[in-house]
Amino acid sequence: MKWIRVPGLCLFSIAAVLVSLANAQQADWYPSPWGPDDRRGAANRLTPAKVLAAAELITTGEVYELGRVYEQGMPLVGNRHYSLRIPMMSGPLGENNVTWHESIISGEMGQISTQFDGLGHVGIGELYYNGLSRYDFVTPEGYLSLGVEEVDPIVTRGVLIDVAAYKGVALLDGGYEITEADLVGALDRQDVRISSGDIVLIHTGWGSLWMTDNDRFGANAPGIGMEAAQYLVDQEIGMVGSDTWATEVLPNPDPSQVFPVHQLLITKNGIYNMENLATEVLADDQAYEFLFVYAPLPLKGAPGAPANPVAIR
């Protein structure tokens, strides 16, 4: 390659242009099926009719809390952090001597503990969902598009796929790649089928390590590989989630690939992802179908949000 000196244009800019051109030539995943201006992705499948049908799944009135507690000492990926501080008591005020406390919370709130990945979380090079270039929407103060505040409340049918039970273990091995055959086999065992717009949660047993063996929990993880992820894409799901910190298998069986399942689901197909879910509460009760309810905290311009979804059956 011969470098051409262009006044006012740095080598970084030239490289960015070349990458952009390469992505434009190779991309076959945008515009999305919902149009070039769509920012909702698979949430478009969550229709009022889907909500009404999901509501019919409630037969016992039992409510399952699927979020983990945000607390000091919980597993954190990389250099992410979490802290909560209570400032000095305020007051007293008035003859009734009212006093109160507040809290100061610091951390990557959309990417720690139980977390929701929005459509702006992961990209392919500089391109994100629907071919949107990061140069057009990412600023240090927040996203101008694809922020989680644009995600409507998610209310739909939820399906748990208990892969651990299907494999006859309490805990899948770290690095185990869940295949399409595993998903289909577990669904057959449960006598459950996936339909368009469903939220699919995968139970691996990995959540049993949460706050009991944090080092092992974060070292690797079982999860879906590209084949299983494509199967879920073909089923037209709305979101996938699991009891691991990435949902996809880690490390990837192909050492040259880093989080390719995230790219396939989020970037290419607009399918949301939720991690570190307490799926064991559903698995213990064999609750395989339920009404799923979650509303992302509307953090304007954020790529993700804290999560505490509920399942009702």
Residue pairs with C-beta under 8 A, 6 or more apart in sequence:
3 11
3 14
6 14
16 126
16 135
19 125
19 126
20 125
20 126
20 127
20 133
22 125
23 124
23 125
23 126
23 127
27 124
27 127
27 131
29 131
29 267
29 268
29 269
30 36
30 127
30 129
30 130
30 131
30 268
31 38
31 130
31 131
32 38
32 41
32 129
32 130
32 270
34 40
34 41
34 44
34 270
36 130
36 131
37 130
38 44
38 130
38 270
39 119
39 129
39 130
39 145
39 146
39 150
40 150
40 151
40 152
40 270
41 119
41 129
41 266
41 269
41 270
41 271
41 272
42 197
42 236
42 237
42 238
42 239
42 269
42 270
42 271
42 272
43 151
43 152
43 154
43 238
43 270
43 272
45 196
45 197
45 236
45 238
46 152
46 154
46 155
46 156
46 197
46 238
47 197
50 156
50 157
50 197
51 155
51 156
53 157
54 155
54 156
54 157
54 158
54 291
54 292
55 291
57 157
57 289
57 290
57 291
57 312
57 313
58 291
58 312
58 313
59 313
60 313
61 312
62 285
62 287
62 312
62 313
63 310
63 311
63 312
64 281
64 282
64 285
64 287
64 290
64 310
64 311
64 312
64 313
65 278
65 281
65 308
65 310
66 114
66 201
66 277
66 278
66 279
66 281
66 282
66 307
66 308
66 309
66 310
66 311
67 113
67 114
67 277
67 278
67 306
67 307
67 308
67 309
68 74
68 113
68 114
68 207
68 210
68 276
68 277
68 278
69 113
70 82
70 84
70 112
70 113
70 306
71 82
72 82
72 83
72 84
73 211
73 214
74 82
74 112
74 113
74 210
74 211
74 214
75 210
75 211
75 214
75 217
75 218
75 245
75 276
76 82
76 112
76 218
77 111
77 112
77 218
77 245
80 107
80 108
80 111
80 112
81 106
81 107
81 108
82 105
82 106
82 107
82 108
82 112
82 113
83 105
83 106
83 107
84 103
84 104
84 105
84 106
85 103
85 104
86 101
86 102
86 103
86 104
87 101
87 102
87 103
87 104
89 99
89 100
89 101
90 99
90 100
90 101
90 102
91 97
91 98
91 99
91 100
92 98
92 99
93 99
109 297
109 299
109 302
109 305
109 306
110 116
110 118
110 148
110 299
110 302
110 303
110 304
110 305
110 306
111 303
111 304
112 306
113 276
113 306
114 274
114 275
114 276
114 277
114 278
114 306
114 307
114 308
114 309
115 274
115 275
115 276
115 304
115 305
115 306
115 307
116 148
116 151
116 272
116 273
116 274
116 294
116 296
116 304
116 305
116 306
116 307
117 262
117 266
117 272
117 273
117 274
117 275
117 303
117 304
118 146
118 147
118 148
118 151
118 272
118 296
118 302
118 303
118 304
118 305
119 128
119 129
119 146
119 266
119 267
119 270
119 272
120 128
120 129
120 137
120 138
120 143
120 145
120 146
120 147
120 303
121 262
121 266
121 273
121 303
121 304
122 128
122 259
122 262
122 263
122 266
122 267
123 134
123 263
123 267
124 263
124 267
124 268
126 133
126 134
126 135
127 133
127 134
127 267
128 134
128 137
128 146
128 267
129 146
129 266
129 267
129 270
130 270
132 145
132 146
136 144
136 145
137 143
137 144
137 145
137 146
138 144
139 301
141 301
142 300
142 301
142 302
143 301
143 302
143 303
144 301
146 303
147 299
147 300
147 301
147 302
147 303
148 296
148 297
148 298
148 299
148 302
148 303
148 304
148 305
149 296
149 298
149 299
149 300
149 301
149 302
151 272
151 296
151 305
153 293
153 294
153 295
154 199
154 238
154 239
154 272
154 292
154 293
154 294
154 295
154 296
154 309
155 291
155 292
155 293
156 197
156 198
156 199
156 238
156 291
156 292
157 195
157 197
157 198
157 199
157 289
157 290
157 291
157 292
158 198
158 199
158 200
158 201
158 289
158 290
158 291
158 292
158 311
159 187
159 192
159 194
159 198
159 199
159 200
159 201
159 288
159 289
160 190
160 201
160 202
160 203
160 279
160 282
160 283
160 287
160 288
160 289
160 290
161 183
161 186
161 187
161 190
161 192
161 200
161 201
161 202
161 203
162 186
162 190
162 203
162 283
162 286
162 288
163 172
163 178
163 182
163 183
163 186
163 202
163 203
163 204
163 222
164 170
164 171
164 172
164 203
164 204
164 205
164 283
165 186
165 189
165 203
165 283
166 182
166 185
166 186
166 189
167 182
169 205
170 205
170 208
171 204
171 205
171 206
171 208
171 209
172 178
172 204
172 205
172 206
172 222
173 222
174 206
174 216
174 219
174 220
174 221
174 222
174 250
175 220
175 221
175 222
175 249
175 250
175 251
176 204
176 222
176 223
176 249
177 222
177 223
177 224
177 225
177 228
177 249
177 253
178 202
178 204
178 222
178 223
178 224
178 225
178 228
178 249
179 225
179 227
179 228
180 227
180 228
180 230
180 231
182 228
183 202
183 224
183 228
183 231
183 232
184 231
187 193
187 194
190 286
190 288
192 288
192 289
194 200
194 232
194 235
194 237
195 235
196 235
196 236
196 237
197 236
197 237
197 238
198 235
198 237
198 238
199 237
199 238
199 239
199 240
199 241
199 292
200 232
200 235
200 237
200 239
200 240
200 241
201 240
201 241
201 242
201 274
201 277
201 279
201 282
202 223
202 224
202 240
202 241
202 242
202 243
202 247
202 279
203 242
203 243
203 279
203 280
203 282
203 283
204 221
204 222
204 223
204 242
204 243
204 244
205 243
205 280
206 217
206 221
206 222
206 242
206 243
206 244
207 243
207 244
207 276
207 277
207 278
207 279
207 280
208 280
209 216
209 217
210 217
210 276
217 245
218 245
220 250
220 251
221 244
221 245
221 246
221 249
221 250
222 244
222 249
223 242
223 244
223 246
223 247
223 248
223 249
223 250
223 261
224 232
224 240
224 242
224 247
224 248
224 249
224 261
225 248
225 249
225 252
225 253
225 261
226 260
226 261
226 264
229 240
229 248
229 261
229 264
229 265
230 264
232 240
232 265
232 271
233 264
233 265
233 269
233 271
237 271
238 271
238 272
239 271
239 272
239 273
239 274
240 247
240 265
240 271
240 272
240 273
240 274
241 247
241 273
241 274
241 275
241 277
241 279
242 274
242 275
242 277
242 279
243 276
243 277
243 278
243 279
243 280
244 250
244 275
244 276
245 275
245 276
246 259
246 262
246 275
247 261
247 273
247 274
247 275
248 259
248 260
248 261
248 262
249 261
252 258
252 259
252 260
254 260
262 273
265 271
265 272
265 273
266 272
266 273
274 294
274 307
274 309
277 307
277 309
282 288
282 290
282 311
287 311
287 313
289 313
290 311
290 312
290 313
291 311
291 312
291 313
292 309
292 310
292 311
293 309
293 310
293 311
293 312
294 307
294 308
294 309
294 310
296 305
296 307
297 305
297 306
298 305
299 305
